[in-house]
């Protein structure tokens, strides 16, 4: 999947159609209500994605190093690449009235899309040893989240394609990290401690305000995932 998104990103860059493609897709995607796109975009929220990674580690504590590498690398890549590329978001570049902004405009740079990196990390972490239909479903989820960022009006096509390529690449690299040989009695408390930190952050985020229905929902889902991770049983190795 990293290769597919990477090739598409290269084609968009080489042909110089980034802005024109954004305008075409942004207006075409308006056929669906804004709430639909905001809800789809939730799958690219880092707290929710990290919650799923910790849930995987709670079920198989030996996966903790791999999940830590994947989550940390994804967040750091998003922060570092955005800081390194001075790319303004569509509403700040295009003429007034061109973009119908469906959510709060983030204050950081546009390239690459952090949501695209996050959902690709999530999909890439869940794909191994899954059936082909499940893998295709996860790839579709990644594509829909990428489209949601265009529909909402906060990212260019090149942002989401490069972000997805980056996220799938990180998932592939993290997949090479071996399982921990440490006993479950040591690993599981570490997982639960990280889950508690995530829950605290999520509760804090809920207390900061409610800009839309998606913001509330993804934080509530993250809380639910965290509770399941704390109470769930360890799967057999």
N, C-alpha and C positions, 0 to 999 in steps of 0.2 A: 504493500500500500504506500509505503514511503516513496517508492519509485514512481508510482502513478501520479501522486500529488506533486512530486518534484518535477516531473516532466511537464505537467500542466502549468506549473508556476514558471518554468523556463520559457514555455511557449508564449505565455501572457507577457512576460518581460521582453522577449525578443521581438514580438510583433507590435509592442507599444499600444496595446488595446486596453490597458488597465482601467483608465478613466471611462472610456466608452462602454466597456463591458459592465462596469459598475452601474452606470446610469441605466443601461438596458435591463440588467437583472434586478436592480433596486425597484424599478417601476413595475416590472413584470411580476415580482414576488408580492406586490401589494394586493394581489388577488386574495390573499389570506389575511385575516385580521392581525393586528399587531400583537395581540395577546398570544396567538399561536406561535409567532416567531420568538417572543420573549420566553415562552415556556420551553421551546426547543433549545434555546440558547443556554438554559440552565445546565445542560449536560456538560458544558464547558467551564463551569464555575470551579475554581481550584479547591475550595473547601469540600465541595461534594465529591470531586474526583479523589482527593486525598482520603476522604472517608471510605470510599470503596476500596482503595488500596490497603487501608488499615483493616478493613473487614476481611480482605483476602489473607492478610497476615495473621489476623486473629484466628481464622480457621486453619491456617497452616503456618504456625510461628516460624518455621524454618525459612519461609519466604521473606521475613522481615528485612534482611539486608537488601534484597532485590527491590522491594517496595520503597525502602528509604532512598535508594539510589535513583529510582525512577521518579518519585515525587520531588525530591530535592533538585535533580537535574532539570526537570520540567519547569519548575518555578524559577530557578536561576537562569535558565535559557531565555525564558520569557522576559525577565527583568533586564538581563544584559543586552539582549538583541534589541529590545525597544529603546534602551538608552543609547545603543550604538548607531541606530539608524534614525535619522531625523526626518521622519515621514509624518506629515500632518494627516489628520482624518478627513474624510470626504466633506463634511459640512464646513470645514475650515478652508477648503480649497475651491470647491465648486460655487457657482453663483447662487445667491440667496434664492430659495424656493426650489432648488434642484433636488435637495434631499429632504425627505419626510422623516425626521428623526423620531424613532419610536421608543426611545429610552434615554436615560441620562447620558450625555456625551462624556466619556472618560477623559481625564486630564492628561494622560500620558500619550506617548507616541503610538502610531498606528501599526508599524511593521515590526515583527509579525504579529498575528492575532494570538493573544494569550489563550482565548477560548478554543481556538483551533488546536493549539499545542496540547491543551488540557484534555480535550475530547479524544484526540489521537493517542495520547498517553493511556487514557482509560480504555479505549478500544483495543489498543495494542497489548495491554496487560491482560485483557480478558480473552483474546483470540486464541492463544496456544491451546492445543488439544480440544478445541471446540469443533463442532460439525461445520461443514461448509455453509449451510443456511445461516447458522449463528454468526459465522465470520462475515458473511455478506450483510447481515443485519447490523452488525457493529460498524462496518464500513459505511453503510447507509446512514447510520446515526451520525458519524463523523461528517459526512457530506451535508446532512441537514443542518447541523450546528454551524458549519461554514456558511451555508446559504442564509442562515438566520442573522449572521453578523452583517451580511450585505443588505438584507431586508430591513433590519433595524437602522442601518445607515451609518454604522460606526467603523466599517472596514472596507478596504479595497479588495478585489479578487486576489491580487498578488499576496496580500497579507494573510488571507485564510489558507491559500494553497501552500505557501511556504511554511506557515505554522503547522499545518497538518503533516507535511513532509517531515518537519523537525520532530514532532511528537511521535510519529510512527518509528522514526529512526532511533529516538531515545528508548522507546519500548523494546526495539530489537536489540539494542546494545545492552540494556538492563537485563534482558532475558538471558544474557551470557553470565550474569552474576550467579554463582553457585548458591545452593541452599546452605544455611548455617548448620554447623554441626553441634552448636550449643544446645543444651537440654531445654525442653519446652518449659520447664519450671523457671528458667531464667528469661527466656524470650517472651513468653506470654505476658508477664507483668510489665515488660518494656512496651509491648504493643498497647496494653491497656492504659499505661501512663500517657502515651501519645494520643490515644483516643480521648482521654480526659482533657488534654490540652485543646484538641480540636473542638470538643463540645463547649469548652469555655469561650473559645474564639467565636463559635457560631452563636452562642447566646449573646455575646457582646454585639455581634453584627445585627442581630434581630433588634437589639435595643437602640441601634443607631437611627432607625427610621424605616419606613415602608414605602419606597418609591413606586412599587408596582406589585402585582400579584405574584409574579415570578420570583421576585426577591424573597418574599415571605416563604413561598413554597419550597424553594431549593434549600433554604436554611432549615426548614422543618424536616425535610427529607434527610438532610445531613445529620440532624439530631437523631432521627430514627435509626439511621445507619450506625451511628455511634453507639446507641443503646444496644442494638443487635450485636455489635462487635464486642461489647462488654459482657453480654450475657450468653453469647453463642458458644456452642461446643466446638472443640478442636476436632478437625477432620483427620481421618487416618492418613498417615503419610503414604 
